[in-house]
Amino acid sequence: MTGQVRTVDGRVAGRRGQATRQKLLDCLAEMLSSSPYRDVKVIDVARKAGTSPATFYQYFPDVEGAVLEIAEEMAKEGAGLTELVSGRSWVGKAAWQTSEDLVDGFLDFWRRHDAILRVVDLGAAEGDKRFYKIRMKILNSVTNSLTDAVKELQAKGKVDKEVSAAAMAGSLVAMLASVAGHQKGFTTWGVKQAELKPNLALLVHLGITGKKPVR
């Protein structure tokens, strides 16, 4: 965490307070990976962190408030996914590498943050604007970079101008997010991780360039 950390009543937390606050967040994140979001209670988080509910309430209004803190930090990291696309080449063999790197990055990010992303998706689906904004913060940067990539290829005459760059980019990112969040489910269909990645990369490559990849 960077910058000043404040308690619920506005006081600046000292070093010890910041450590306690972070421990509460770490324990909550761990619990979300094994328990349904709505089953997690303040007293359980506090007990796991070795402190009291009163201490929890010094830093967070409720469990949802703490979850949003974790989600915001995750979203900052997620915005960095755009680096997998921004400034990368979508021509020749380099385009295939860019497609593979984007898929790898998405799948890895979702695996590492699976528990909190499930909560974000649930909140967004239920119409909670706070969770919706966090989800879009993660996806927008990549969508914008892919949109720019398609437009650049169109300007060079490499992609049909009738293709909607934003629609194509948005569709691909929505696909990646959906598949990334369903990775465990693919095993029930007999699809191995080693098979999933290249096929996703193929779809990304075809969507952006309109051509089969050169490998």
C-alpha positions in Angstrom: 0.0 0.0 0.0 1.3 3.5 -0.8 0.4 6.8 0.7 -1.2 7.6 4.0 -3.5 4.9 5.5 -6.4 6.3 7.6 -8.8 4.8 10.0 -12.5 5.0 9.5 -12.7 8.2 11.6 -10.0 9.9 9.6 -6.9 9.5 11.8 -3.6 8.6 10.1 -2.6 5.1 11.0 0.9 4.6 12.4 3.3 1.9 11.2 1.8 -0.7 13.6 -1.7 0.2 12.6 -0.8 -0.1 8.9 0.6 -3.6 9.6 -2.6 -4.6 11.4 -4.8 -3.2 8.6 -2.8 -5.1 6.0 -2.9 -8.3 8.0 -6.7 -8.0 8.2 -6.8 -7.6 4.4 -4.5 -10.6 3.8 -6.6 -12.8 6.1 -9.8 -11.7 4.4 -8.3 -12.5 1.0 -7.2 -15.9 2.2 -10.7 -16.6 3.5 -12.4 -15.6 0.3 -10.4 -18.3 -1.5 -12.1 -21.0 0.6 -15.4 -19.5 1.8 -18.4 -17.9 0.0 -18.2 -14.1 0.1 -21.4 -13.7 2.0 -20.4 -16.3 4.7 -17.3 -14.3 5.7 -18.0 -12.4 9.0 -16.0 -9.6 10.7 -15.4 -11.7 13.8 -13.9 -14.6 11.7 -11.6 -12.2 9.9 -10.5 -10.6 13.2 -9.9 -13.9 14.9 -7.8 -15.2 12.0 -5.7 -12.0 12.1 -5.3 -12.4 15.9 -7.2 -9.2 16.7 -10.7 -8.1 17.6 -13.8 -7.0 15.7 -13.3 -3.5 17.3 -9.9 -3.3 15.7 -11.4 -4.4 12.3 -14.0 -1.6 12.5 -11.2 1.0 13.1 -10.1 0.4 9.5 -13.2 -0.8 7.6 -16.9 -0.1 7.9 -17.7 -3.8 7.1 -16.5 -6.9 5.2 -17.7 -5.4 1.9 -15.6 -2.2 2.6 -12.5 -4.4 3.1 -13.2 -6.4 0.0 -13.4 -3.2 -2.0 -10.0 -2.2 -0.7 -8.5 -5.6 -1.9 -10.3 -5.2 -5.2 -9.0 -1.7 -5.8 -5.4 -2.8 -5.3 -6.0 -5.8 -7.6 -7.5 -3.4 -10.2 -4.3 -1.3 -10.2 -2.3 -4.4 -11.1 -4.9 -5.4 -13.6 -4.6 -2.1 -15.4 -1.0 -3.1 -16.2 -2.3 -5.8 -18.5 -2.3 -3.2 -21.2 1.5 -3.4 -21.3 1.0 -6.8 -23.0 -0.5 -5.0 -25.9 0.5 -1.3 -26.0 3.3 -0.7 -28.5 3.5 -4.4 -29.5 3.6 -5.5 -33.1 0.6 -7.2 -34.8 2.4 -8.0 -38.0 4.0 -11.3 -39.0 5.5 -13.7 -36.4 5.5 -10.9 -33.8 1.7 -10.8 -33.9 1.5 -14.4 -32.8 3.9 -13.7 -29.9 1.8 -10.7 -28.9 -1.4 -12.9 -29.0 0.3 -15.6 -26.8 1.6 -13.1 -24.3 -1.8 -11.4 -23.9 -3.5 -14.8 -23.3 -0.8 -15.9 -20.9 -1.1 -12.6 -19.0 -4.9 -12.8 -18.7 -5.0 -16.4 -17.6 -2.2 -15.9 -15.0 -3.8 -12.7 -13.6 -7.2 -14.4 -13.2 -5.6 -17.5 -11.6 -3.7 -15.3 -9.0 -6.8 -13.2 -8.2 -9.5 -15.8 -8.7 -11.2 -15.4 -5.3 -11.5 -11.6 -5.4 -12.4 -11.5 -9.1 -15.4 -13.8 -8.3 -16.6 -11.3 -5.7 -16.1 -8.4 -8.1 -18.1 -10.2 -10.9 -20.9 -11.1 -8.4 -21.2 -7.5 -7.2 -21.1 -6.1 -10.8 -23.7 -8.7 -11.9 -26.0 -7.5 -9.0 -25.7 -3.9 -10.2 -23.3 -2.6 -7.6 -21.6 0.3 -9.4 -18.5 0.1 -7.2 -17.7 -3.4 -8.3 -18.7 -2.6 -11.9 -16.2 0.3 -12.0 -13.4 -2.0 -10.6 -14.2 -4.6 -13.2 -14.2 -2.1 -16.0 -10.9 -0.5 -14.8 -9.2 -3.8 -15.3 -10.7 -4.4 -18.8 -10.8 -0.9 -20.2 -7.1 -0.4 -20.6 -6.6 -3.6 -22.6 -9.7 -2.9 -24.7 -8.4 0.6 -25.5 -5.0 -0.7 -26.5 -6.5 -3.4 -28.7 -8.8 -0.9 -30.3 -5.8 1.3 -31.2 -4.0 -1.8 -32.6 -7.0 -2.6 -35.0 -7.2 1.1 -36.0 -3.5 1.2 -36.8 -3.8 -1.9 -39.0 -6.8 -0.4 -40.7 -4.8 2.8 -41.4 -2.1 0.7 -43.1 -4.7 -1.2 -45.2 -4.1 -4.5 -43.4 -7.6 -4.8 -41.8 -10.9 -4.1 -43.5 -12.2 -0.6 -42.6 -15.7 -2.0 -42.1 -14.5 -3.8 -39.0 -15.5 -1.9 -35.8 -12.2 -1.6 -33.9 -13.9 -1.0 -30.6 -16.5 -3.8 -31.0 -13.8 -6.3 -32.0 -11.5 -5.3 -29.1 -14.3 -5.3 -26.6 -15.5 -8.7 -27.8 -12.0 -10.2 -27.5 -11.4 -8.8 -24.0 -14.9 -10.0 -22.8 -14.0 -13.5 -24.2 -10.6 -13.5 -22.5 -12.1 -12.4 -19.1 -14.9 -15.0 -19.4 -12.6 -17.9 -20.3 -10.0 -16.8 -17.7 -12.7 -17.0 -15.0 -13.8 -20.4 -16.2 -10.4 -22.1 -16.4 -11.2 -24.9 -13.9 -14.4 -25.6 -15.8 -12.5 -26.5 -19.0 -11.0 -29.5 -17.4 -14.5 -31.0 -17.0 -14.8 -30.8 -20.8 -11.5 -32.6 -21.2 -9.7 -29.4 -22.3 -6.1 -29.2 -21.0 -4.4 -25.9 -20.1 -1.8 -26.6 -22.8 -4.6 -26.8 -25.4 -6.6 -23.8 -24.1 -3.8 -21.2 -24.5 -2.9 -21.6 -28.2 -6.5 -21.8 -29.2 -7.3 -18.6 -27.4 -4.3 -17.0 -28.9 -5.5 -18.1 -32.3 -8.9 -16.4 -31.8 -7.2 -13.2 -30.6 -4.8 -13.2 -33.6 -7.7 -13.8 -36.1 -9.8 -11.1 -34.4 -7.1 -8.4 -34.5 -5.4 -9.1 -37.8 -8.1 -11.0 -39.7 -5.4 -13.5 -40.8 -4.0 -16.9 -39.7 -0.9 -16.5 -37.7 2.6 -16.9 -39.0 4.5 -19.1 -36.6 
